[in-house]
Amino acid sequence: PFGALNIPLNFDAWTDVSLSFANSPIYTNTLWVTDASGNANASFNLPAGLGLGSFLLHHAVIGLDLSLMETFVSEPVSVKIN
């Protein structure tokens, strides 16, 4: 749980990496504000030839207000890496 809302993910090594490298060249624009329509563009960048094999990642979005109180948690989205 994150405050009153539940984040629909299991904490694992990928979660730890995504929090540790927020707004870095690996996770660009991951801590940012939305535009007037409530949209934002975030991405993660893995180096080519990393040799990790095929795996499935799950991501969710947490919306915070200016007092850092959670206002929204998205459903998880799957990303398959080959």
KAZI-V779221 format. One line per field, one symbol per residue. ss: DSSP state (H for helix, E for strand, - for the rest). phi: phi as a letter, one per 40 degrees, with the letter a starting at -180 (. if undefined). psi: psi as a letter, one per 30 degrees, with the letter a starting at -180 (. if undefined). A space follows every 10 residues. Layout:
ss->???
phi->???
psi->???
//
This chain:
ss->-E--E----- --HHHHHHHH -E----EE-- ---------- --EE------ ----EEEEE- -EEE-----E EEE---EEEE E-
phi->.bgcbcccbc cacccccccc bdfbccbcfc babccccgba bbabbbccgc gcgcabbbba bbcbcccgcc babcccbcbc bb
psi->kjbfkkkhlk kaeeeeeeee gkhlfejkhf jlllaffgll jllkjkkkgf hfaklklkll kkkkafggkk fkkllkkkkk k.
//
